[in-house]
Amino acid sequence: MANTQGPQGNYDPAGSTQMFRAFVDEAPQGGQQQQASSGPRIGLIVGVVVAVAIVAAVAWLALK
């Protein structure tokens, strides 16, 4: 395990400061972020359409 030092020169045995800075320095890319968010959005739309269809079917059967 590498001995890393924090911003004030304090010993950081876990290296968490270095890992945190590497995480923060990774700027999200616009294209990659858009592709990742389109999947859950499609799932949400499909879920809402299915829920509306189920409610409509139950209402139709109840009023029949």
N, CA, C and O atoms as a printed pandas DataFrame, in Angstrom:
     atom_number atom_name residue_name chain_id  residue_number  x_coord  y_coord  z_coord
0              1         N          MET        A               1    0.862   -1.179    0.000
1              2        CA          MET        A               1    0.000    0.000    0.000
2              3         C          MET        A               1    0.903    1.235    0.000
3              4         O          MET        A               1    1.858    1.302    0.773
4              5         N          ALA        A               2    0.614    2.187   -0.840
5              6        CA          ALA        A               2    1.446    3.380   -0.951
6              7         C          ALA        A               2    1.116    4.351    0.172
7              8         O          ALA        A               2   -0.043    4.521    0.550
8              9         N          ASN        A               3    2.150    4.977    0.693
9             10        CA          ASN        A               3    1.945    6.002    1.711
10            11         C          ASN        A               3    1.622    7.299    1.001
11            12         O          ASN        A               3    2.453    7.849    0.279
12            13         N          THR        A               4    0.415    7.783    1.209
13            14        CA          THR        A               4    0.002    9.034    0.577
14            15         C          THR        A               4   -0.179   10.091    1.641
15            16         O          THR        A               4   -0.394    9.783    2.814
16            17         N          GLN        A               5   -0.091   11.329    1.227
17            18        CA          GLN        A               5   -0.258   12.432    2.159
18            19         C          GLN        A               5   -1.430   13.283    1.717
19            20         O          GLN        A               5   -1.673   13.459    0.523
20            21         N          GLY        A               6   -2.149   13.805    2.688
21            22        CA          GLY        A               6   -3.293   14.660    2.416
22            23         C          GLY        A               6   -2.845   16.037    1.991
23            24         O          GLY        A               6   -1.655   16.274    1.783
24            25         N          PRO        A               7   -3.801   16.955    1.858
25            26        CA          PRO        A               7   -3.474   18.291    1.372
26            27         C          PRO        A               7   -2.545   19.073    2.305
27            28         O          PRO        A               7   -1.769   19.899    1.825
28            29         N          GLN        A               8   -2.597   18.840    3.619
29            30        CA          GLN        A               8   -1.732   19.555    4.552
30            31         C          GLN        A               8   -0.494   18.732    4.914
31            32         O          GLN        A               8    0.242   19.102    5.829
32            33         N          GLY        A               9   -0.255   17.632    4.215
33            34        CA          GLY        A               9    0.896   16.810    4.510
34            35         C          GLY        A               9    0.611   15.770    5.582
35            36         O          GLY        A               9    1.536   15.102    6.044
36            37         N          ASN        A              10   -0.646   15.613    5.991
37            38        CA          ASN        A              10   -1.000   14.606    6.983
38            39         C          ASN        A              10   -0.957   13.227    6.341
39            40         O          ASN        A              10   -1.297   13.067    5.168
40            41         N          TYR        A              11   -0.535   12.229    7.120
41            42        CA          TYR        A              11   -0.452   10.871    6.625
42            43         C          TYR        A              11   -1.852   10.310    6.418
43            44         O          TYR        A              11   -2.690   10.391    7.316
44            45         N          ASP        A              12   -2.112    9.751    5.262
45            46        CA          ASP        A              12   -3.410    9.167    4.936
46            47         C          ASP        A              12   -3.188    7.686    4.641
47            48         O          ASP        A              12   -2.899    7.324    3.500
48            49         N          PRO        A              13   -3.320    6.818    5.658
49            50        CA          PRO        A              13   -2.950    5.408    5.461
50            51         C          PRO        A              13   -3.824    4.691    4.434
51            52         O          PRO        A              13   -3.347    3.770    3.772
52            53         N          ALA        A              14   -5.079    5.084    4.284
53            54        CA          ALA        A              14   -5.954    4.403    3.340
54            55         C          ALA        A              14   -5.837    4.978    1.935
55            56         O          ALA        A              14   -6.309    4.362    0.980
56            57         N          GLY        A              15   -5.229    6.127    1.795
57            58        CA          GLY        A              15   -5.147    6.767    0.490
58            59         C          GLY        A              15   -6.484    7.290    0.019
59            60         O          GLY        A              15   -6.685    7.472   -1.182
60            61         N          SER        A              16   -7.414    7.539    0.946
61            62        CA          SER        A              16   -8.758    7.954    0.558
62            63         C          SER        A              16   -8.764    9.335   -0.076
63            64         O          SER        A              16   -9.581    9.602   -0.957
64            65         N          THR        A              17   -7.878   10.211    0.351
65            66        CA          THR        A              17   -7.823   11.549   -0.237
66            67         C          THR        A              17   -7.448   11.455   -1.711
67            68         O          THR        A              17   -8.030   12.131   -2.560
68            69         N          GLN        A              18   -6.460   10.601   -2.002
69            70        CA          GLN        A              18   -6.029   10.445   -3.383
70            71         C          GLN        A              18   -7.150    9.832   -4.223
71            72         O          GLN        A              18   -7.374   10.263   -5.354
72            73         N          MET        A              19   -7.854    8.838   -3.690
73            74        CA          MET        A              19   -8.957    8.220   -4.436
74            75         C          MET        A              19  -10.096    9.221   -4.629
75            76         O          MET        A              19  -10.720    9.255   -5.690
76            77         N          PHE        A              20  -10.370   10.041   -3.603
77            78        CA          PHE        A              20  -11.435   11.028   -3.717
78            79         C          PHE        A              20  -11.097   12.058   -4.784
79            80         O          PHE        A              20  -11.950   12.424   -5.592
80            81         N          ARG        A              21   -9.865   12.522   -4.787
81            82        CA          ARG        A              21   -9.473   13.512   -5.791
82            83         C          ARG        A              21   -9.545   12.929   -7.194
83            84         O          ARG        A              21   -9.933   13.625   -8.132
84            85         N          ALA        A              22   -9.176   11.662   -7.350
85            86        CA          ALA        A              22   -9.269   11.026   -8.668
86            87         C          ALA        A              22  -10.728   10.932   -9.096
87            88         O          ALA        A              22  -11.042   11.104  -10.273
88            89         N          PHE        A              23  -11.628   10.659   -8.138
89            90        CA          PHE        A              23  -13.054   10.578   -8.449
90            91         C          PHE        A              23  -13.596   11.946   -8.844
91            92         O          PHE        A              23  -14.349   12.055   -9.811
92            93         N          VAL        A              24  -13.223   12.992   -8.108
93            94        CA          VAL        A              24  -13.724   14.340   -8.377
94            95         C          VAL        A              24  -13.169   14.863   -9.697
95            96         O          VAL        A              24  -13.866   15.561  -10.433
96            97         N          ASP        A              25  -11.920   14.530   -9.997
97            98        CA          ASP        A              25  -11.297   15.030  -11.213
98            99         C          ASP        A              25  -11.883   14.400  -12.471
99           100         O          ASP        A              25  -11.721   14.950  -13.561
100          101         N          GLU        A              26  -12.566   13.253  -12.345
101          102        CA          GLU        A              26  -13.201   12.642  -13.508
102          103         C          GLU        A              26  -14.472   13.414  -13.824
103          104         O          GLU        A              26  -15.504   13.216  -13.183
104          105         N          ALA        A              27  -14.394   14.287  -14.808
105          106        CA          ALA        A              27  -15.574   15.063  -15.197
106          107         C          ALA        A              27  -16.486   14.174  -16.033
107          108         O          ALA        A              27  -16.011   13.498  -16.945
108          109         N          PRO        A              28  -17.782   14.159  -15.744
109          110        CA          PRO        A              28  -18.692   13.337  -16.555
110          111         C          PRO        A              28  -18.759   13.862  -17.976
111          112         O          PRO        A              28  -18.890   15.066  -18.195
112          113         N          GLN        A              29  -18.671   12.968  -18.933
113          114        CA          GLN        A              29  -18.736   13.353  -20.334
114          115         C          GLN        A              29  -20.196   13.472  -20.739
115          116         O          GLN        A              29  -21.010   12.619  -20.386
116          117         N          GLY        A              30  -20.530   14.517  -21.472
117          118        CA          GLY        A              30  -21.917   14.774  -21.851
118          119         C          GLY        A              30  -22.538   13.641  -22.651
119          120         O          GLY        A              30  -23.674   13.251  -22.378
120          121         N          GLY        A              31  -21.822   13.101  -23.635
121          122        CA          GLY        A              31  -22.367   12.041  -24.464
122          123         C          GLY        A              31  -22.585   10.755  -23.683
123          124         O          GLY        A              31  -23.611   10.095  -23.842
124          125         N          GLN        A              32  -21.631   10.401  -22.846
125          126        CA          GLN        A              32  -21.758    9.176  -22.069
126          127         C          GLN        A              32  -22.876    9.310  -21.044
127          128         O          GLN        A              32  -23.620    8.355  -20.818
128          129         N          GLN        A              33  -23.006   10.458  -20.432
129          130        CA          GLN        A              33  -24.039   10.662  -19.419
130          131         C          GLN        A              33  -25.422   10.604  -20.053
131          132         O          GLN        A              33  -26.355   10.071  -19.453
132          133         N          GLN        A              34  -25.563   11.141  -21.248
133          134        CA          GLN        A              34  -26.860   11.133  -21.930
134          135         C          GLN        A              34  -27.263    9.717  -22.287
135          136         O          GLN        A              34  -28.435    9.362  -22.160
136          137         N          GLN        A              35  -26.320    8.899  -22.731
137          138        CA          GLN        A              35  -26.630    7.518  -23.080
138          139         C          GLN        A              35  -27.021    6.730  -21.844
139          140         O          GLN        A              35  -27.923    5.895  -21.903
140          141         N          ALA        A              36  -26.365    6.979  -20.743
141          142        CA          ALA        A              36  -26.658    6.241  -19.519
142          143         C          ALA        A              36  -28.042    6.594  -18.978
143          144         O          ALA        A              36  -28.716    5.732  -18.413
144          145         N          SER        A              37  -28.477    7.839  -19.139
145          146        CA          SER        A              37  -29.762    8.249  -18.584
146          147         C          SER        A              37  -30.930    7.906  -19.506
147          148         O          SER        A              37  -32.079    7.957  -19.067
148          149         N          SER        A              38  -30.676    7.560  -20.763
149          150        CA          SER        A              38  -31.787    7.263  -21.661
150          151         C          SER        A              38  -32.409    5.905  -21.339
151          152         O          SER        A              38  -33.600    5.716  -21.584
152          153         N          GLY        A              39  -31.654    4.967  -20.804
153          154        CA          GLY        A              39  -32.192    3.651  -20.468
154          155         C          GLY        A              39  -33.265    3.717  -19.400
155          156         O          GLY        A              39  -34.377    3.245  -19.634
156          157         N          PRO        A              40  -32.978    4.284  -18.238
157          158        CA          PRO        A              40  -34.017    4.376  -17.203
158          159         C          PRO        A              40  -35.210    5.214  -17.637
159          160         O          PRO        A              40  -36.329    4.949  -17.197
160          161         N          ARG        A              41  -35.010    6.197  -18.468
161          162        CA          ARG        A              41  -36.123    7.041  -18.924
162          163         C          ARG        A              41  -37.065    6.221  -19.787
163          164         O          ARG        A              41  -38.282    6.349  -19.657
164          165         N          ILE        A              42  -36.536    5.389  -20.658
165          166        CA          ILE        A              42  -37.380    4.538  -21.501
166          167         C          ILE        A              42  -38.139    3.551  -20.622
167          168         O          ILE        A              42  -39.323    3.301  -20.849
168          169         N          GLY        A              43  -37.471    2.995  -19.632
169          170        CA          GLY        A              43  -38.129    2.074  -18.710
170          171         C          GLY        A              43  -39.258    2.737  -17.951
171          172         O          GLY        A              43  -40.304    2.127  -17.728
172          173         N          LEU        A              44  -39.055    3.979  -17.554
173          174        CA          LEU        A              44  -40.096    4.719  -16.843
174          175         C          LEU        A              44  -41.303    4.961  -17.741
175          176         O          LEU        A              44  -42.443    4.799  -17.306
176          177         N          ILE        A              45  -41.061    5.344  -18.978
177          178        CA          ILE        A              45  -42.157    5.598  -19.913
178          179         C          ILE        A              45  -42.940    4.311  -20.161
179          180         O          ILE        A              45  -44.171    4.325  -20.161
180          181         N          VAL        A              46  -42.238    3.204  -20.372
181          182        CA          VAL        A              46  -42.915    1.927  -20.599
182          183         C          VAL        A              46  -43.722    1.534  -19.369
183          184         O          VAL        A              46  -44.840    1.035  -19.494
184          185         N          GLY        A              47  -43.163    1.756  -18.178
185          186        CA          GLY        A              47  -43.883    1.440  -16.945
186          187         C          GLY        A              47  -45.161    2.248  -16.788
187          188         O          GLY        A              47  -46.190    1.719  -16.368
188          189         N          VAL        A              48  -45.091    3.519  -17.121
189          190        CA          VAL        A              48  -46.284    4.376  -17.021
190          191         C          VAL        A              48  -47.345    3.936  -18.029
191          192         O          VAL        A              48  -48.530    3.895  -17.700
192          193         N          VAL        A              49  -46.929    3.605  -19.254
193          194        CA          VAL        A              49  -47.888    3.152  -20.272
194          195         C          VAL        A              49  -48.547    1.856  -19.831
195          196         O          VAL        A              49  -49.756    1.691  -19.994
196          197         N          VAL        A              50  -47.766    0.929  -19.272
197          198        CA          VAL        A              50  -48.331   -0.343  -18.803
198          199         C          VAL        A              50  -49.292   -0.098  -17.646
199          200         O          VAL        A              50  -50.356   -0.715  -17.593
200          201         N          ALA        A              51  -48.940    0.787  -16.723
201          202        CA          ALA        A              51  -49.818    1.080  -15.584
202          203         C          ALA        A              51  -51.136    1.689  -16.061
203          204         O          ALA        A              51  -52.198    1.322  -15.558
204          205         N          VAL        A              52  -51.085    2.607  -17.016
205          206        CA          VAL        A              52  -52.311    3.217  -17.549
206          207         C          VAL        A              52  -53.157    2.162  -18.246
207          208         O          VAL        A              52  -54.380    2.166  -18.113
208          209         N          ALA        A              53  -52.525    1.259  -18.986
209          210        CA          ALA        A              53  -53.274    0.200  -19.671
210          211         C          ALA        A              53  -53.956   -0.720  -18.664
211          212         O          ALA        A              53  -55.095   -1.132  -18.882
212          213         N          ILE        A              54  -53.282   -1.046  -17.571
213          214        CA          ILE        A              54  -53.877   -1.908  -16.543
214          215         C          ILE        A              54  -55.059   -1.212  -15.882
215          216         O          ILE        A              54  -56.109   -1.824  -15.685
216          217         N          VAL        A              55  -54.898    0.057  -15.540
217          218        CA          VAL        A              55  -55.996    0.813  -14.914
218          219         C          VAL        A              55  -57.177    0.911  -15.868
219          220         O          VAL        A              55  -58.324    0.783  -15.441
220          221         N          ALA        A              56  -56.918    1.137  -17.156
221          222        CA          ALA        A              56  -57.991    1.225  -18.140
222          223         C          ALA        A              56  -58.710   -0.121  -18.273
223          224         O          ALA        A              56  -59.937   -0.160  -18.364
224          225         N          ALA        A              57  -57.955   -1.220  -18.283
225          226        CA          ALA        A              57  -58.560   -2.550  -18.404
226          227         C          ALA        A              57  -59.427   -2.860  -17.179
227          228         O          ALA        A              57  -60.530   -3.388  -17.322
228          229         N          VAL        A              58  -58.943   -2.539  -15.992
229          230        CA          VAL        A              58  -59.718   -2.783  -14.762
230          231         C          VAL        A              58  -60.975   -1.928  -14.771
231          232         O          VAL        A              58  -62.050   -2.414  -14.419
232          233         N          ALA        A              59  -60.863   -0.677  -15.162
233          234        CA          ALA        A              59  -62.038    0.199  -15.214
234          235         C          ALA        A              59  -63.050   -0.309  -16.244
235          236         O          ALA        A              59  -64.255   -0.281  -15.993
236          237         N          TRP        A              60  -62.570   -0.770  -17.396
237          238        CA          TRP        A              60  -63.451   -1.285  -18.426
238          239         C          TRP        A              60  -64.197   -2.525  -17.935
239          240         O          TRP        A              60  -65.397   -2.672  -18.166
240          241         N          LEU        A              61  -63.464   -3.425  -17.248
241          242        CA          LEU        A              61  -64.112   -4.625  -16.702
242          243         C          LEU        A              61  -65.101   -4.285  -15.586
243          244         O          LEU        A              61  -66.142   -4.932  -15.465
244          245         N          ALA        A              62  -64.789   -3.290  -14.784
245          246        CA          ALA        A              62  -65.672   -2.914  -13.682
246          247         C          ALA        A              62  -66.951   -2.266  -14.199
247          248         O          ALA        A              62  -68.007   -2.427  -13.586
248          249         N          LEU        A              63  -66.883   -1.542  -15.303
249          250        CA          LEU        A              63  -68.044   -0.842  -15.834
250          251         C          LEU        A              63  -68.834   -1.685  -16.834
251          252         O          LEU        A              63  -69.900   -1.271  -17.290
252          253         N          LYS        A              64  -68.332   -2.824  -17.163
253          254        CA          LYS        A              64  -68.969   -3.667  -18.171
254          255         C          LYS        A              64  -70.226   -4.321  -17.638
255          256         O          LYS        A              64  -70.888   -5.066  -18.360
